[in-house]
Amino acid sequence: MIIGTAGHIDHGKSALVEALTGRRMDRLPAERRRGITLDLGFAPLALPEGRVAGVIDVPGHEDLIRTMAAGASGVDLALLVVAADEGIMPQTEEHLLVLEQLGVPFGIPVITKCDLATPDWLEMVSAVVRGRLVDSPVRFGAPMAVSALTGEGLDELRAAIGALAGQGRVRARDDLFRLPVDRVFSLAGSGTVVTGTTASGSIAVGAEIRVLPGDARGRVRSIESHGSPVEHAIPGERTALGLGGIARGALARGSVVVAADAPWEESDRMDVRLSLAGGARSCDRRTRVLLHIGTAETPAWIVPRSPIAAGGTGLARVVLERALPVRGGDRFLIRSASPARPVGGGQVIDPRPPRRAAWPDDLMLDGEGPGLRTLVLRRREGVTLRDLPLLTGIPARSAERMARRDPALARIGDRIVARVSVERAATRLRQALERFHEAHPADAGMPLETLRRAAGAPGWMAESALRSAEAAGALVIEGPLARAREFRPRVSGGDAVLRDVVQRLEAAGLAPPTAAELGVSTRREDMPVILRVAAADGLIVPVERDRYFARKALEEFEAALRELGREGEIGIAALRERLGLSRKYLIPLLEWADREGLTVRTGDTRRIRRSSST
């Protein structure tokens, strides 16, 4: 569990943490000299039943809100500190907005310096705090009065923290590992050390890692949590990683450490659900802001889908000046560019949206994360299983279960696609096939590659739609061609024309005319088409490219081959004498017999393949 402080400068945040943990917070000389917190402070807090929580102390000065935002990232329980002698102040409001926009689930209002106030005054301050927090999305408990100086109320505060310790965010260990870095330093014997709150997943000593942005690579040499060595980083806990193979200069606050083989990518744009604070300017056009996500900060541009009024919520695209590794469901904070004040925040819906993606009305968040169906529908090529946990913001197994349960989604290989996209591709295939048959009624079918392109979809989706249509009986695939199941090639004039051509070829025997000669004698310019149709129906056989034979003639030729083959090898001269054919007809016929497996050629002679039959 991670506990974070929040509140106005000099309201006693650091003193409170020191009183609770026994650890000094102002570790920097400048902090001790000036008496204010300038950077994040960290300390373990012992809880009942042997549990330990990590405490993050944040600066309260208005110029250090970026540091406060980095510290508040990943906090489970906020201690909103309000000094009894001053009450709610400007940075109290700003810090509260940060907590709300970053999605901190629980909070305890802590009225500090209670030894400086009378009971009546304390009651009044508590009432004001209660009234201010009643509508906050952070679930705040009742205000608690404490004094770090006298110790009054500290035991009750520890008990209240302990009661909430089991209600922190549930983070799955089988998720993708991510550690937003909030501190980097070098340590003798450990090399480069980074600290942060493990946002998701787990990693072990010896694992290979990457640092984003950029792509510096190294390995985990050691892991500590709350000052003790451990073998695995635990999600939701303060973690220190000793890294080998990476120089200190390759990391800074805002870097993110991830597993080397995980599919994390940097993105320079994201679609979000944006909420503006009540006193913020409305957002109705491209607006420059400072964006905080994790421990990183970058200038960005907000492009709303439609105007968002102060105090309102809407959809927007955020264009980042510096690409960052973001994920669906991530919370973020925005500050105005000038003056730099928190003005809103929200949640990432689509961390890597297509540049011209549609904005459907249901592009919002459901109970588990971004609506998977909508994310898939926005992508022509669907979503790979590898990218699924990044888009949805949940572990891979949970995301895959979500995809299986949705009847609107289908899995093709390693992709999740919208079933309607596959159905549309199949419809386009059938329509293209129908158009082809109408335009080419005599062709046996449409070339498969041409048909795949007609699907208007990626090749793998077109192939899936093609095979689905075949399995459903909508089309038949025969070799390199596809046809509608009921389709049969046809010619002008119908069966009478086919019978006439077949009879002419039967009468010509083993010396048939070419297609061109048949066209002249019948006065049909479409003779090649007629011959192809007749061949497709099995009435004639193409022996050469432009010469077809009647089946009866080929049976006569086969019989002659077998008769000569019984006497031994078949020579061209003997066969020519037997049939009375010139080489113009005989050679193509012999080559046809070889192709059909009727004969086997050896030099200039042939022999019958004993197991063959036509």
C-alpha positions, 0 to 999 in steps of 0.5 A: 500500500502506498500512502501519500501526503498532500496539502498547503506549504508549511501545514506540517506534512513532513512533520506528520510523516516523521512522527508516524514513521520515525524517519526524517523527511528533509534529506536535502541540505537546502530543505533543512536550511530553508525549512521547506520540502523541495523534493519527494521523501520516502519512508516505510510505515509499520502497520498491524499484522506485520504489514508495511506501507510506503509513505511518500511525502510531497512538497507543498510549495506552489512552484513544486506542483510538478514534483507533487504530481509525480509523487501522487502517481500510484498513491492508494491512500492520501493524507490531506493535511490541513493546518488547524491554525490556517484551514484550507488554503490555495495549495490545499485545493490544488493538491486535492484536484491532483488527487482527484484527477489521478484517481486516488481511491481513499483519503483521510483529512488530517487536521495538524497542529491541533495543539495550537487551536481551541476545541471550538476552532478545531470543530469549525475547521473540521466542519469546513473540511468535511463540507469541502470533501463531501462531493469529492470522488476520493472516498475521504473519511472523517477529519482527524486532529493530530499534533506531531509535536505532542503526539496527540491523535497519532495512534488513532491516525495509525489505526485508521490507516491500518483499517484501510490498508487492506483496501488498496488497489488490487494489482495483478502480478501477472500483468506487464511490469512497469516502474515509473522512476521518481529517483535515480542515484548511484550506489557503490556496489550496486551501480545505478539505482532507480526507485519508484512505485511498481505500477503493475506486474512483477520482475525478478533479479537477473531479468532483462529490462528496457528504459523508456523513453529511448531504448537503453537496456540492462538487467536487474542486479538487485531489488529492495523494498522498504530497505530489505532485499527481495527477489521479486518486485511486488506491484503497488509497493515501493521498489528500488532496482539496482541496474547493471549495464545502464549508466545513470545518465540514461535515466531520470525522473519520468523514465519508465523501467519495463521488462525487455520482452514486453510490448511497451511502445512510446506513443505521441498521441492518446485519446482520453476522457478529460475533466476540467476543474470548475475554475478552468477555462473551457476547452473548445479548440486546440489548447496547449497544456503541461501533461503529467502521467506517471512520474513524467511531464511533457508539453502537450496539445489538447484537441477536444472532440467537442467543446468541454466547459469548465467543470465538464467532461468530454472526449479529446485527443492529446498530442504529446511533444515527447512520446511516452509509454502510456497504457489504456486506463492510465490517469493523468493531470493537466496544468495550464501553460501559463500560469502553470496551475492544475486545471483538470485531468482524466483517463486514457481511453486509447493509448495509440489511436489511429490518426484518423480513427472514428469517435463512436459515442460509446468510446468510454470506459467500462468496469474493467478498462477501455471498451475492447469492442470499441478499440477493435472497431477503430482499427481496420486490422484489429488488435494483436494479442500482444498489444491487448493488455496495453490497449485495455490496461488489464493483464493479458489473460483477463483481456483475452477472456474479455475478447472471448466473451464478446460475441461481436469479436472474433479471433483470427490467428494472433489477432482480435477483430470485429466480427462485422469486419470479417462479415463485410469482407465475406460479403464483398467477396461474394459480391465480387464473385457474382460480378465476375460470373456476370462479366465472364459467364464462360470462365470456370471461376475467378482467380483466387488472388484477384478475389482476395484483393476484392475483399478490401481487407488485409490479406489475413482477414481476406483469407479467413473470410474466403475460407469461412465462405467456403466452409459455409458453402457459399463458394467452391475453391478448385485449384487457383479458381473460386466459383459460386456453388451453383455456378456453371460456365455458360455460352451464348446459344446454350447447350446446342452450341456446345453439342455442335462443337463436340460433334465437329471435334468427334468427326475430326477424330485425332486431327481436330481443327484449332480453335481459330479454325473452328471459329471460322467454320462456325462463324463464332468469334467466341470459340475459345470461350465455347471450348473452355466451357465444353472442357469444363463440362468434361466433354472435350480435352485441351491437348494443346493451348489452341487445340481440343480433342473429343474424348472418343478420339483420345480413347482411340489413341489410348487403345493404340498406345496400349496395343503397341505397348504390349509388344514393348517400347512404343516408337513414334514411327510405329505409332504414326504407321498405326494411326496414320497421323502426322507429327503435327498431331502425334507429338502433342498427343504423346506429350499429353499422354506423358502428362496424364501418366499414361506413358513414360518417356525414355529418349525417343521411345515410350512405354506404358505405365502399368498402373495407369488408367485414364 
